[in-house]
Amino acid sequence: MFDEKGILFILSGPSGVGKGTVRQRLFEQETHLKYSVSATTRQKRPGEKEGVDYFYKTKEAFEKMIHEKKLLEYAKYVNNYYGTPREYVEEQLELGNDVFLEIEVQGALQVKKSFPEGVFIFLFPPSLEELKNRIVSRGTESSELVINRLKEAKKEIDMMSEYDYVVVNDDVDLAVSKVKSIIVSEHCKRERIEKQYKKILEDDTDARTIN
Ligand code: 5GP
């Protein structure tokens, strides 16, 4: 009766912002989320496990997955492929489970095309937040250093426009609690609740109609 699909959450952001740490801490606390394990051609690091951290693939095997359209998205990052297996994500969403992806930005943009209804969370570098505070508190800041840094920052800030939420990662626990709040808020969205109730009412009306 309550055939509501799960919600797809995508955590992304610039390289080095701490996505992996936030995701790990989140999964220590949230048991209902399903983590989508990515495929990669990079070498396994000490302590990592096949099927837990990644599905480790050869370049040939990965390219076969691309060819067979088995990936929801993929990207090349530091000379290695990384990609999200499509089947697991689609299955879990159908079952009504929330799915969580932690991927770099090129991949997130691809997901946006096939899952525009996904919830896109941009993890924001604390260095940029500091930069903003410095400029705001000093009024017009014109030091060359800040201007150069701003130019570099512009690219990262431009990426933000594709996302629904921005979480500054200045403190991991705080960032995790913000991501958890986003998950709760999304489940309370009027559109989602309304759709569920309308469906129940429609089904019930159909069942009671006597011709
Ligand atoms: P690492 O090699 O440190 O585990 O990950 C490198 C980068 O790849 C990180 O930014 C991580 O978020 C990203 N990444 C991990 N899995 C995927 C994936 O399936 N797709 C994309 N596009 N990026 C991924």
Boltz pocket constraint, residues with backbone or C-beta under 6 A from the ligand:
constraints:
  - pocket:
      binder: B
      contacts: [[A, 11], [A, 13], [A, 14], [A, 15], [A, 19], [A, 20], [A, 38], [A, 39], [A, 42], [A, 73], [A, 74], [A, 75], [A, 77], [A, 82], [A, 83], [A, 84], [A, 102], [A, 103], [A, 104], [A, 105], [A, 106], [A, 107], [A, 108]]
      max_distance: 6.0
